[in-house]
Amino acid sequence: MPRYRPHVAARPSWRCRVCGATWPCSPARLALLGEYRENRTGLLIYLGTMMYDATDDLHGQLPPQALADRFLTWARPR
């Protein structure tokens, strides 16, 4: 039986180490939503910190709104 490998970011590309998609990839998003199920504010703080780090690594590659959409917008409560 295959072991689960967490979908984490590879820096400085910010692509998933497992599937190669831009991080947070779909499996990472699902895992994060589950992990922070009872603490959406904590999830947004964590993702904001990751976005801050990605801003340095991806400087000039993406506009700020694209980074916000990638890291934060999907995680807001609906």
PDB file of N, CA, C and O in Angstrom, chain B, residues numbered from 101:
ATOM      1  N   MET B 101       0.844  -1.175   0.000  1.00  0.00           N
ATOM      2  CA  MET B 101       0.000   0.000   0.000  1.00  0.00           C
ATOM      3  C   MET B 101       0.892   1.242   0.000  1.00  0.00           C
ATOM      4  O   MET B 101       1.796   1.337   0.829  1.00  0.00           O
ATOM      5  N   PRO B 102       0.662   2.200  -0.910  1.00  0.00           N
ATOM      6  CA  PRO B 102       1.509   3.398  -0.965  1.00  0.00           C
ATOM      7  C   PRO B 102       1.303   4.292   0.258  1.00  0.00           C
ATOM      8  O   PRO B 102       0.193   4.437   0.772  1.00  0.00           O
ATOM      9  N   ARG B 103       2.395   4.876   0.698  1.00  0.00           N
ATOM     10  CA  ARG B 103       2.322   5.817   1.828  1.00  0.00           C
ATOM     11  C   ARG B 103       1.881   7.175   1.329  1.00  0.00           C
ATOM     12  O   ARG B 103       2.187   7.568   0.203  1.00  0.00           O
ATOM     13  N   TYR B 104       1.154   7.895   2.182  1.00  0.00           N
ATOM     14  CA  TYR B 104       0.758   9.257   1.856  1.00  0.00           C
ATOM     15  C   TYR B 104       1.967  10.168   1.991  1.00  0.00           C
ATOM     16  O   TYR B 104       2.677  10.129   2.996  1.00  0.00           O
ATOM     17  N   ARG B 105       2.195  10.982   0.979  1.00  0.00           N
ATOM     18  CA  ARG B 105       3.262  11.978   1.030  1.00  0.00           C
ATOM     19  C   ARG B 105       2.615  13.350   1.060  1.00  0.00           C
ATOM     20  O   ARG B 105       1.820  13.673   0.178  1.00  0.00           O
ATOM     21  N   PRO B 106       2.934  14.159   2.049  1.00  0.00           N
ATOM     22  CA  PRO B 106       2.319  15.482   2.131  1.00  0.00           C
ATOM     23  C   PRO B 106       2.705  16.352   0.936  1.00  0.00           C
ATOM     24  O   PRO B 106       3.847  16.332   0.478  1.00  0.00           O
ATOM     25  N   HIS B 107       1.752  17.097   0.453  1.00  0.00           N
ATOM     26  CA  HIS B 107       1.964  18.011  -0.672  1.00  0.00           C
ATOM     27  C   HIS B 107       2.473  19.335  -0.109  1.00  0.00           C
ATOM     28  O   HIS B 107       1.692  20.193   0.304  1.00  0.00           O
ATOM     29  N   VAL B 108       3.782  19.480  -0.102  1.00  0.00           N
ATOM     30  CA  VAL B 108       4.428  20.681   0.446  1.00  0.00           C
ATOM     31  C   VAL B 108       5.169  21.415  -0.666  1.00  0.00           C
ATOM     32  O   VAL B 108       5.476  20.845  -1.713  1.00  0.00           O
ATOM     33  N   ALA B 109       5.446  22.675  -0.419  1.00  0.00           N
ATOM     34  CA  ALA B 109       6.083  23.524  -1.423  1.00  0.00           C
ATOM     35  C   ALA B 109       7.587  23.292  -1.484  1.00  0.00           C
ATOM     36  O   ALA B 109       8.248  23.091  -0.465  1.00  0.00           O
ATOM     37  N   ALA B 110       8.104  23.325  -2.702  1.00  0.00           N
ATOM     38  CA  ALA B 110       9.545  23.323  -2.939  1.00  0.00           C
ATOM     39  C   ALA B 110       9.935  24.768  -3.227  1.00  0.00           C
ATOM     40  O   ALA B 110       9.399  25.407  -4.132  1.00  0.00           O
ATOM     41  N   ARG B 111      10.872  25.261  -2.443  1.00  0.00           N
ATOM     42  CA  ARG B 111      11.312  26.639  -2.651  1.00  0.00           C
ATOM     43  C   ARG B 111      12.598  26.633  -3.444  1.00  0.00           C
ATOM     44  O   ARG B 111      13.415  25.730  -3.263  1.00  0.00           O
ATOM     45  N   PRO B 112      12.808  27.584  -4.298  1.00  0.00           N
ATOM     46  CA  PRO B 112      12.111  28.859  -4.465  1.00  0.00           C
ATOM     47  C   PRO B 112      11.019  28.842  -5.529  1.00  0.00           C
ATOM     48  O   PRO B 112      10.442  29.889  -5.822  1.00  0.00           O
ATOM     49  N   SER B 113      10.716  27.678  -6.120  1.00  0.00           N
ATOM     50  CA  SER B 113       9.743  27.656  -7.218  1.00  0.00           C
ATOM     51  C   SER B 113       8.292  27.709  -6.732  1.00  0.00           C
ATOM     52  O   SER B 113       7.399  28.110  -7.478  1.00  0.00           O
ATOM     53  N   TRP B 114       8.061  27.305  -5.485  1.00  0.00           N
ATOM     54  CA  TRP B 114       6.709  27.235  -4.925  1.00  0.00           C
ATOM     55  C   TRP B 114       5.831  26.304  -5.734  1.00  0.00           C
ATOM     56  O   TRP B 114       4.653  26.578  -5.966  1.00  0.00           O
ATOM     57  N   ARG B 115       6.428  25.189  -6.165  1.00  0.00           N
ATOM     58  CA  ARG B 115       5.684  24.110  -6.805  1.00  0.00           C
ATOM     59  C   ARG B 115       5.647  22.944  -5.819  1.00  0.00           C
ATOM     60  O   ARG B 115       6.544  22.795  -4.989  1.00  0.00           O
ATOM     61  N   CYS B 116       4.624  22.136  -5.914  1.00  0.00           N
ATOM     62  CA  CYS B 116       4.454  21.007  -5.001  1.00  0.00           C
ATOM     63  C   CYS B 116       5.547  19.973  -5.223  1.00  0.00           C
ATOM     64  O   CYS B 116       5.851  19.619  -6.363  1.00  0.00           O
ATOM     65  N   ARG B 117       6.137  19.488  -4.136  1.00  0.00           N
ATOM     66  CA  ARG B 117       7.190  18.476  -4.211  1.00  0.00           C
ATOM     67  C   ARG B 117       6.656  17.118  -4.682  1.00  0.00           C
ATOM     68  O   ARG B 117       7.425  16.289  -5.168  1.00  0.00           O
ATOM     69  N   VAL B 118       5.358  16.887  -4.543  1.00  0.00           N
ATOM     70  CA  VAL B 118       4.779  15.590  -4.904  1.00  0.00           C
ATOM     71  C   VAL B 118       4.209  15.608  -6.318  1.00  0.00           C
ATOM     72  O   VAL B 118       4.542  14.743  -7.129  1.00  0.00           O
ATOM     73  N   CYS B 119       3.357  16.580  -6.622  1.00  0.00           N
ATOM     74  CA  CYS B 119       2.656  16.558  -7.913  1.00  0.00           C
ATOM     75  C   CYS B 119       3.169  17.594  -8.911  1.00  0.00           C
ATOM     76  O   CYS B 119       2.816  17.530 -10.088  1.00  0.00           O
ATOM     77  N   GLY B 120       3.981  18.531  -8.478  1.00  0.00           N
ATOM     78  CA  GLY B 120       4.565  19.520  -9.376  1.00  0.00           C
ATOM     79  C   GLY B 120       3.671  20.706  -9.707  1.00  0.00           C
ATOM     80  O   GLY B 120       4.096  21.612 -10.423  1.00  0.00           O
ATOM     81  N   ALA B 121       2.442  20.719  -9.202  1.00  0.00           N
ATOM     82  CA  ALA B 121       1.530  21.838  -9.456  1.00  0.00           C
ATOM     83  C   ALA B 121       1.947  23.040  -8.612  1.00  0.00           C
ATOM     84  O   ALA B 121       2.713  22.905  -7.658  1.00  0.00           O
ATOM     85  N   THR B 122       1.438  24.208  -8.972  1.00  0.00           N
ATOM     86  CA  THR B 122       1.717  25.382  -8.143  1.00  0.00           C
ATOM     87  C   THR B 122       1.149  25.144  -6.750  1.00  0.00           C
ATOM     88  O   THR B 122       0.043  24.627  -6.590  1.00  0.00           O
ATOM     89  N   TRP B 123       1.925  25.529  -5.754  1.00  0.00           N
ATOM     90  CA  TRP B 123       1.507  25.309  -4.366  1.00  0.00           C
ATOM     91  C   TRP B 123       0.828  26.550  -3.836  1.00  0.00           C
ATOM     92  O   TRP B 123       1.300  27.654  -4.103  1.00  0.00           O
ATOM     93  N   PRO B 124      -0.264  26.420  -3.092  1.00  0.00           N
ATOM     94  CA  PRO B 124      -0.862  25.185  -2.627  1.00  0.00           C
ATOM     95  C   PRO B 124      -1.700  24.515  -3.709  1.00  0.00           C
ATOM     96  O   PRO B 124      -2.639  25.105  -4.244  1.00  0.00           O
ATOM     97  N   CYS B 125      -1.346  23.280  -4.017  1.00  0.00           N
ATOM     98  CA  CYS B 125      -2.066  22.486  -5.009  1.00  0.00           C
ATOM     99  C   CYS B 125      -3.389  22.006  -4.391  1.00  0.00           C
ATOM    100  O   CYS B 125      -3.630  22.213  -3.202  1.00  0.00           O
ATOM    101  N   SER B 126      -4.223  21.379  -5.184  1.00  0.00           N
ATOM    102  CA  SER B 126      -5.525  20.912  -4.675  1.00  0.00           C
ATOM    103  C   SER B 126      -5.402  19.967  -3.484  1.00  0.00           C
ATOM    104  O   SER B 126      -6.118  20.153  -2.500  1.00  0.00           O
ATOM    105  N   PRO B 127      -4.520  18.953  -3.526  1.00  0.00           N
ATOM    106  CA  PRO B 127      -4.395  18.085  -2.351  1.00  0.00           C
ATOM    107  C   PRO B 127      -3.905  18.850  -1.109  1.00  0.00           C
ATOM    108  O   PRO B 127      -4.347  18.563   0.004  1.00  0.00           O
ATOM    109  N   ALA B 128      -3.002  19.811  -1.292  1.00  0.00           N
ATOM    110  CA  ALA B 128      -2.525  20.605  -0.152  1.00  0.00           C
ATOM    111  C   ALA B 128      -3.664  21.446   0.414  1.00  0.00           C
ATOM    112  O   ALA B 128      -3.808  21.559   1.631  1.00  0.00           O
ATOM    113  N   ARG B 129      -4.469  22.033  -0.461  1.00  0.00           N
ATOM    114  CA  ARG B 129      -5.609  22.840   0.002  1.00  0.00           C
ATOM    115  C   ARG B 129      -6.576  21.997   0.819  1.00  0.00           C
ATOM    116  O   ARG B 129      -7.023  22.416   1.886  1.00  0.00           O
ATOM    117  N   LEU B 130      -6.897  20.810   0.318  1.00  0.00           N
ATOM    118  CA  LEU B 130      -7.803  19.932   1.062  1.00  0.00           C
ATOM    119  C   LEU B 130      -7.222  19.552   2.422  1.00  0.00           C
ATOM    120  O   LEU B 130      -7.932  19.554   3.428  1.00  0.00           O
ATOM    121  N   ALA B 131      -5.934  19.228   2.449  1.00  0.00           N
ATOM    122  CA  ALA B 131      -5.291  18.868   3.711  1.00  0.00           C
ATOM    123  C   ALA B 131      -5.285  20.047   4.681  1.00  0.00           C
ATOM    124  O   ALA B 131      -5.543  19.878   5.873  1.00  0.00           O
ATOM    125  N   LEU B 132      -4.991  21.238   4.168  1.00  0.00           N
ATOM    126  CA  LEU B 132      -4.962  22.425   5.030  1.00  0.00           C
ATOM    127  C   LEU B 132      -6.356  22.755   5.562  1.00  0.00           C
ATOM    128  O   LEU B 132      -6.503  23.111   6.731  1.00  0.00           O
ATOM    129  N   LEU B 133      -7.373  22.641   4.719  1.00  0.00           N
ATOM    130  CA  LEU B 133      -8.743  22.892   5.190  1.00  0.00           C
ATOM    131  C   LEU B 133      -9.127  21.909   6.283  1.00  0.00           C
ATOM    132  O   LEU B 133      -9.801  22.278   7.244  1.00  0.00           O
ATOM    133  N   GLY B 134      -8.700  20.658   6.142  1.00  0.00           N
ATOM    134  CA  GLY B 134      -8.972  19.674   7.184  1.00  0.00           C
ATOM    135  C   GLY B 134      -8.203  19.963   8.462  1.00  0.00           C
ATOM    136  O   GLY B 134      -8.755  19.890   9.560  1.00  0.00           O
ATOM    137  N   GLU B 135      -6.937  20.289   8.314  1.00  0.00           N
ATOM    138  CA  GLU B 135      -6.084  20.552   9.481  1.00  0.00           C
ATOM    139  C   GLU B 135      -6.563  21.772  10.267  1.00  0.00           C
ATOM    140  O   GLU B 135      -6.520  21.782  11.498  1.00  0.00           O
ATOM    141  N   TYR B 136      -7.016  22.792   9.554  1.00  0.00           N
ATOM    142  CA  TYR B 136      -7.447  24.036  10.191  1.00  0.00           C
ATOM    143  C   TYR B 136      -8.974  24.147  10.228  1.00  0.00           C
ATOM    144  O   TYR B 136      -9.510  25.254  10.274  1.00  0.00           O
ATOM    145  N   ARG B 137      -9.669  23.027  10.207  1.00  0.00           N
ATOM    146  CA  ARG B 137     -11.127  22.986  10.146  1.00  0.00           C
ATOM    147  C   ARG B 137     -11.778  23.921  11.174  1.00  0.00           C
ATOM    148  O   ARG B 137     -12.746  24.614  10.860  1.00  0.00           O
ATOM    149  N   GLU B 138     -11.258  23.937  12.368  1.00  0.00           N
ATOM    150  CA  GLU B 138     -11.841  24.736  13.444  1.00  0.00           C
ATOM    151  C   GLU B 138     -11.127  26.076  13.653  1.00  0.00           C
ATOM    152  O   GLU B 138     -11.414  26.783  14.619  1.00  0.00           O
ATOM    153  N   ASN B 139     -10.204  26.428  12.761  1.00  0.00           N
ATOM    154  CA  ASN B 139      -9.418  27.652  12.972  1.00  0.00           C
ATOM    155  C   ASN B 139      -9.100  28.317  11.631  1.00  0.00           C
ATOM    156  O   ASN B 139      -7.949  28.334  11.195  1.00  0.00           O
ATOM    157  N   ARG B 140     -10.121  28.857  10.991  1.00  0.00           N
ATOM    158  CA  ARG B 140      -9.934  29.496   9.683  1.00  0.00           C
ATOM    159  C   ARG B 140      -8.995  30.693   9.795  1.00  0.00           C
ATOM    160  O   ARG B 140      -8.210  30.946   8.881  1.00  0.00           O
ATOM    161  N   THR B 141      -9.062  31.425  10.888  1.00  0.00           N
ATOM    162  CA  THR B 141      -8.152  32.563  11.070  1.00  0.00           C
ATOM    163  C   THR B 141      -6.706  32.087  11.097  1.00  0.00           C
ATOM    164  O   THR B 141      -5.835  32.705  10.485  1.00  0.00           O
ATOM    165  N   GLY B 142      -6.450  31.002  11.799  1.00  0.00           N
ATOM    166  CA  GLY B 142      -5.106  30.434  11.839  1.00  0.00           C
ATOM    167  C   GLY B 142      -4.629  30.005  10.462  1.00  0.00           C
ATOM    168  O   GLY B 142      -3.460  30.188  10.123  1.00  0.00           O
ATOM    169  N   LEU B 143      -5.534  29.429   9.661  1.00  0.00           N
ATOM    170  CA  LEU B 143      -5.189  29.033   8.304  1.00  0.00           C
ATOM    171  C   LEU B 143      -4.795  30.253   7.477  1.00  0.00           C
ATOM    172  O   LEU B 143      -3.799  30.215   6.756  1.00  0.00           O
ATOM    173  N   LEU B 144      -5.559  31.319   7.574  1.00  0.00           N
ATOM    174  CA  LEU B 144      -5.250  32.523   6.811  1.00  0.00           C
ATOM    175  C   LEU B 144      -3.943  33.167   7.267  1.00  0.00           C
ATOM    176  O   LEU B 144      -3.206  33.715   6.448  1.00  0.00           O
ATOM    177  N   ILE B 145      -3.653  33.108   8.551  1.00  0.00           N
ATOM    178  CA  ILE B 145      -2.370  33.626   9.045  1.00  0.00           C
ATOM    179  C   ILE B 145      -1.223  32.777   8.487  1.00  0.00           C
ATOM    180  O   ILE B 145      -0.217  33.317   8.027  1.00  0.00           O
ATOM    181  N   TYR B 146      -1.375  31.456   8.528  1.00  0.00           N
ATOM    182  CA  TYR B 146      -0.347  30.570   7.977  1.00  0.00           C
ATOM    183  C   TYR B 146      -0.132  30.849   6.486  1.00  0.00           C
ATOM    184  O   TYR B 146       1.003  30.991   6.032  1.00  0.00           O
ATOM    185  N   LEU B 147      -1.223  30.925   5.738  1.00  0.00           N
ATOM    186  CA  LEU B 147      -1.112  31.163   4.302  1.00  0.00           C
ATOM    187  C   LEU B 147      -0.546  32.546   3.998  1.00  0.00           C
ATOM    188  O   LEU B 147       0.195  32.714   3.030  1.00  0.00           O
ATOM    189  N   GLY B 148      -0.888  33.534   4.818  1.00  0.00           N
ATOM    190  CA  GLY B 148      -0.313  34.870   4.644  1.00  0.00           C
ATOM    191  C   GLY B 148       1.192  34.858   4.838  1.00  0.00           C
ATOM    192  O   GLY B 148       1.926  35.546   4.129  1.00  0.00           O
ATOM    193  N   THR B 149       1.645  34.071   5.806  1.00  0.00           N
ATOM    194  CA  THR B 149       3.080  33.935   6.039  1.00  0.00           C
ATOM    195  C   THR B 149       3.758  33.252   4.850  1.00  0.00           C
ATOM    196  O   THR B 149       4.839  33.658   4.423  1.00  0.00           O
ATOM    197  N   MET B 150       3.113  32.216   4.325  1.00  0.00           N
ATOM    198  CA  MET B 150       3.664  31.534   3.152  1.00  0.00           C
ATOM    199  C   MET B 150       3.689  32.472   1.944  1.00  0.00           C
ATOM    200  O   MET B 150       4.643  32.456   1.166  1.00  0.00           O
ATOM    201  N   MET B 151       2.649  33.285   1.784  1.00  0.00           N
ATOM    202  CA  MET B 151       2.600  34.241   0.676  1.00  0.00           C
ATOM    203  C   MET B 151       3.716  35.274   0.812  1.00  0.00           C
ATOM    204  O   MET B 151       4.334  35.661  -0.180  1.00  0.00           O
ATOM    205  N   TYR B 152       3.971  35.713   2.027  1.00  0.00           N
ATOM    206  CA  TYR B 152       5.053  36.670   2.279  1.00  0.00           C
ATOM    207  C   TYR B 152       6.398  36.077   1.839  1.00  0.00           C
ATOM    208  O   TYR B 152       7.195  36.747   1.182  1.00  0.00           O
ATOM    209  N   ASP B 153       6.637  34.824   2.207  1.00  0.00           N
ATOM    210  CA  ASP B 153       7.876  34.154   1.799  1.00  0.00           C
ATOM    211  C   ASP B 153       7.935  33.982   0.282  1.00  0.00           C
ATOM    212  O   ASP B 153       8.984  34.179  -0.330  1.00  0.00           O
ATOM    213  N   ALA B 154       6.812  33.617  -0.316  1.00  0.00           N
ATOM    214  CA  ALA B 154       6.767  33.419  -1.770  1.00  0.00           C
ATOM    215  C   ALA B 154       6.995  34.725  -2.517  1.00  0.00           C
ATOM    216  O   ALA B 154       7.552  34.721  -3.615  1.00  0.00           O
ATOM    217  N   THR B 155       6.573  35.838  -1.937  1.00  0.00           N
ATOM    218  CA  THR B 155       6.767  37.140  -2.580  1.00  0.00           C
ATOM    219  C   THR B 155       8.245  37.395  -2.832  1.00  0.00           C
ATOM    220  O   THR B 155       8.617  37.902  -3.890  1.00  0.00           O
ATOM    221  N   ASP B 156       9.089  37.047  -1.868  1.00  0.00           N
ATOM    222  CA  ASP B 156      10.537  37.200  -2.057  1.00  0.00           C
ATOM    223  C   ASP B 156      11.058  36.253  -3.138  1.00  0.00           C
ATOM    224  O   ASP B 156      11.810  36.659  -4.024  1.00  0.00           O
ATOM    225  N   ASP B 157      10.650  34.995  -3.052  1.00  0.00           N
ATOM    226  CA  ASP B 157      11.154  33.986  -3.996  1.00  0.00           C
ATOM    227  C   ASP B 157      10.660  34.216  -5.418  1.00  0.00           C
ATOM    228  O   ASP B 157      11.390  33.958  -6.376  1.00  0.00           O
ATOM    229  N   LEU B 158       9.438  34.694  -5.566  1.00  0.00           N
ATOM    230  CA  LEU B 158       8.826  34.854  -6.887  1.00  0.00           C
ATOM    231  C   LEU B 158       8.806  36.315  -7.330  1.00  0.00           C
ATOM    232  O   LEU B 158       8.018  36.691  -8.198  1.00  0.00           O
ATOM    233  N   HIS B 159       9.658  37.128  -6.746  1.00  0.00           N
ATOM    234  CA  HIS B 159       9.685  38.566  -7.013  1.00  0.00           C
ATOM    235  C   HIS B 159       9.646  38.858  -8.515  1.00  0.00           C
ATOM    236  O   HIS B 159      10.496  38.394  -9.274  1.00  0.00           O
ATOM    237  N   GLY B 160       8.650  39.631  -8.921  1.00  0.00           N
ATOM    238  CA  GLY B 160       8.529  40.053 -10.305  1.00  0.00           C
ATOM    239  C   GLY B 160       7.932  39.017 -11.243  1.00  0.00           C
ATOM    240  O   GLY B 160       7.687  39.325 -12.410  1.00  0.00           O
ATOM    241  N   GLN B 161       7.692  37.810 -10.775  1.00  0.00           N
ATOM    242  CA  GLN B 161       7.140  36.767 -11.644  1.00  0.00           C
ATOM    243  C   GLN B 161       5.619  36.775 -11.690  1.00  0.00           C
ATOM    244  O   GLN B 161       5.018  36.367 -12.685  1.00  0.00           O
ATOM    245  N   LEU B 162       5.003  37.240 -10.614  1.00  0.00           N
ATOM    246  CA  LEU B 162       3.546  37.266 -10.522  1.00  0.00           C
ATOM    247  C   LEU B 162       3.096  38.596  -9.944  1.00  0.00           C
ATOM    248  O   LEU B 162       3.758  39.140  -9.061  1.00  0.00           O
ATOM    249  N   PRO B 163       1.970  39.133 -10.431  1.00  0.00           N
ATOM    250  CA  PRO B 163       1.444  40.353  -9.820  1.00  0.00           C
ATOM    251  C   PRO B 163       0.899  40.045  -8.423  1.00  0.00           C
ATOM    252  O   PRO B 163       0.521  38.907  -8.144  1.00  0.00           O
ATOM    253  N   PRO B 164       0.859  41.048  -7.550  1.00  0.00           N
ATOM    254  CA  PRO B 164       0.388  40.818  -6.176  1.00  0.00           C
ATOM    255  C   PRO B 164      -0.987  40.163  -6.099  1.00  0.00           C
ATOM    256  O   PRO B 164      -1.207  39.310  -5.240  1.00  0.00           O
ATOM    257  N   GLN B 165      -1.913  40.538  -6.971  1.00  0.00           N
ATOM    258  CA  GLN B 165      -3.256  39.940  -6.914  1.00  0.00           C
ATOM    259  C   GLN B 165      -3.213  38.444  -7.229  1.00  0.00           C
ATOM    260  O   GLN B 165      -3.978  37.670  -6.654  1.00  0.00           O
ATOM    261  N   ALA B 166      -2.338  38.039  -8.125  1.00  0.00           N
ATOM    262  CA  ALA B 166      -2.214  36.614  -8.447  1.00  0.00           C
ATOM    263  C   ALA B 166      -1.704  35.836  -7.238  1.00  0.00           C
ATOM    264  O   ALA B 166      -2.155  34.719  -6.985  1.00  0.00           O
ATOM    265  N   LEU B 167      -0.774  36.412  -6.497  1.00  0.00           N
ATOM    266  CA  LEU B 167      -0.285  35.763  -5.277  1.00  0.00           C
ATOM    267  C   LEU B 167      -1.388  35.678  -4.234  1.00  0.00           C
ATOM    268  O   LEU B 167      -1.541  34.650  -3.574  1.00  0.00           O
ATOM    269  N   ALA B 168      -2.155  36.750  -4.080  1.00  0.00           N
ATOM    270  CA  ALA B 168      -3.259  36.745  -3.108  1.00  0.00           C
ATOM    271  C   ALA B 168      -4.288  35.685  -3.485  1.00  0.00           C
ATOM    272  O   ALA B 168      -4.774  34.960  -2.617  1.00  0.00           O
ATOM    273  N   ASP B 169      -4.621  35.587  -4.759  1.00  0.00           N
ATOM    274  CA  ASP B 169      -5.579  34.569  -5.196  1.00  0.00           C
ATOM    275  C   ASP B 169      -5.041  33.168  -4.935  1.00  0.00           C
ATOM    276  O   ASP B 169      -5.767  32.292  -4.464  1.00  0.00           O
ATOM    277  N   ARG B 170      -3.795  32.968  -5.236  1.00  0.00           N
ATOM    278  CA  ARG B 170      -3.168  31.654  -5.089  1.00  0.00           C
ATOM    279  C   ARG B 170      -3.078  31.219  -3.630  1.00  0.00           C
ATOM    280  O   ARG B 170      -3.317  30.055  -3.310  1.00  0.00           O
ATOM    281  N   PHE B 171      -2.732  32.158  -2.740  1.00  0.00           N
ATOM    282  CA  PHE B 171      -2.487  31.787  -1.349  1.00  0.00           C
ATOM    283  C   PHE B 171      -3.658  32.041  -0.408  1.00  0.00           C
ATOM    284  O   PHE B 171      -3.816  31.313   0.571  1.00  0.00           O
ATOM    285  N   LEU B 172      -4.475  33.043  -0.673  1.00  0.00           N
ATOM    286  CA  LEU B 172      -5.469  33.444   0.328  1.00  0.00           C
ATOM    287  C   LEU B 172      -6.923  33.328  -0.102  1.00  0.00           C
ATOM    288  O   LEU B 172      -7.748  32.825   0.659  1.00  0.00           O
ATOM    289  N   THR B 173      -7.247  33.773  -1.285  1.00  0.00           N
ATOM    290  CA  THR B 173      -8.643  33.925  -1.681  1.00  0.00           C
ATOM    291  C   THR B 173      -9.430  32.619  -1.538  1.00  0.00           C
ATOM    292  O   THR B 173     -10.570  32.634  -1.073  1.00  0.00           O
ATOM    293  N   TRP B 174      -8.843  31.510  -1.926  1.00  0.00           N
ATOM    294  CA  TRP B 174      -9.551  30.229  -1.874  1.00  0.00           C
ATOM    295  C   TRP B 174      -9.886  29.804  -0.447  1.00  0.00           C
ATOM    296  O   TRP B 174     -10.812  29.019  -0.242  1.00  0.00           O
ATOM    297  N   ALA B 175      -9.150  30.308   0.540  1.00  0.00           N
ATOM    298  CA  ALA B 175      -9.303  29.855   1.924  1.00  0.00           C
ATOM    299  C   ALA B 175     -10.274  30.705   2.746  1.00  0.00           C
ATOM    300  O   ALA B 175     -10.563  30.381   3.898  1.00  0.00           O
ATOM    301  N   ARG B 176     -10.767  31.771   2.166  1.00  0.00           N
ATOM    302  CA  ARG B 176     -11.699  32.625   2.917  1.00  0.00           C
ATOM    303  C   ARG B 176     -12.992  31.859   3.211  1.00  0.00           C
ATOM    304  O   ARG B 176     -13.420  31.029   2.408  1.00  0.00           O
ATOM    305  N   PRO B 177     -13.604  32.135   4.342  1.00  0.00           N
ATOM    306  CA  PRO B 177     -14.891  31.492   4.633  1.00  0.00           C
ATOM    307  C   PRO B 177     -15.931  31.901   3.593  1.00  0.00           C
ATOM    308  O   PRO B 177     -15.919  33.025   3.091  1.00  0.00           O
ATOM    309  N   ARG B 178     -16.815  30.983   3.284  1.00  0.00           N
ATOM    310  CA  ARG B 178     -17.872  31.272   2.297  1.00  0.00           C
ATOM    311  C   ARG B 178     -19.191  31.459   2.973  1.00  0.00           C
ATOM    312  O   ARG B 178     -20.196  31.709   2.308  1.00  0.00           O
TER     313      ARG B 178
END
